[in-house]
């Protein structure tokens, strides 16, 4: 499987990464490292992630990056072999993203 990140999700990831570099000086690359681990997980076993919602034919799943607590919301296009990341959401937010 390949990972595709939507423009919206990429903007969210960029903001989280910038915050991480600014606020987490003892582990400035932790977010980037964990994101790469999450991408490898999504490429190999995306259907092990928690079911979040169904939107028509799309089953939206969520995986949490364990150290940074960032939630990645995605759906899998089996026929194209693509995992589509829709949103990257800070784990401490009090609500879920609009998908």
C-alpha positions in Angstrom: 0.0 0.0 0.0 1.0 3.6 -0.6 0.1 6.5 1.7 -1.5 9.6 0.3 -1.9 12.7 2.5 -4.6 15.1 1.6 -3.8 18.8 1.4 -5.8 19.5 4.5 -4.0 16.7 6.5 -0.6 17.9 5.2 -1.4 21.4 6.5 -2.3 20.0 9.9 0.8 17.9 10.0 2.9 20.9 9.1 1.4 22.9 11.9 1.9 20.1 14.4 5.5 19.6 13.3 6.2 23.3 13.7 4.7 23.4 17.1 6.7 20.3 18.1 10.0 21.9 17.0 9.2 25.1 18.9 7.9 23.6 22.1 9.7 20.2 22.5 13.4 21.1 22.4 14.4 17.9 24.2 12.9 15.7 21.4 12.6 17.9 18.3 12.3 15.0 15.8 10.0 12.8 17.9 6.9 13.8 15.8 8.6 13.2 12.5 10.0 9.9 13.6 6.6 8.8 14.9 4.9 9.9 11.8 7.2 7.7 9.7 6.5 4.8 12.0 2.7 5.4 11.5 3.1 5.5 7.7 4.9 2.2 7.8 2.0 0.8 10.0 -0.6 2.1 7.6 1.3 0.7 4.5 1.4 -2.8 6.0 -1.7 -3.2 8.2 -4.1 -0.3 8.0 -7.2 -2.4 8.7 -5.9 -3.1 12.3 -6.6 0.5 13.2 -9.7 1.5 15.1 -12.9 2.0 13.2 -14.1 5.6 13.5 -17.0 6.1 11.1 -18.5 5.0 7.8 -19.2 7.6 5.1 -20.9 5.9 2.3 -18.6 3.3 0.9 -15.7 4.7 2.9 -14.7 3.2 6.2 -12.8 5.8 8.1 -10.3 4.5 10.7 -8.2 6.2 13.3 -4.7 5.4 14.7 -3.1 7.2 17.5 0.6 7.9 17.4 1.6 6.7 20.9 4.1 9.2 22.1 2.8 12.4 20.5 -0.9 11.4 20.9 -1.6 12.7 17.4 -4.6 10.9 15.8 -4.5 10.1 12.1 -7.8 9.6 10.4 -7.8 7.7 7.1 -9.6 5.5 4.7 -8.2 2.6 2.6 -8.8 2.4 -1.1 -8.1 -1.4 -1.5 -8.6 -1.4 -5.3 -5.9 1.4 -5.8 -3.7 0.1 -2.9 -3.8 3.5 -1.3 -4.2 4.7 2.3 -5.7 8.2 2.3 -4.9 10.3 5.4 -7.7 12.8 5.8 -6.8 14.5 9.0 -4.1 14.8 11.7 -5.6 15.8 15.0 -3.9 16.7 18.3 -4.8 14.1 20.9 -5.7 16.7 23.6 -8.4 18.5 21.6 -11.8 18.2 23.1 -13.6 17.3 19.9 -13.1 15.2 16.8 -12.3 16.7 13.4 -14.9 17.3 10.7 -14.2 14.6 8.1 
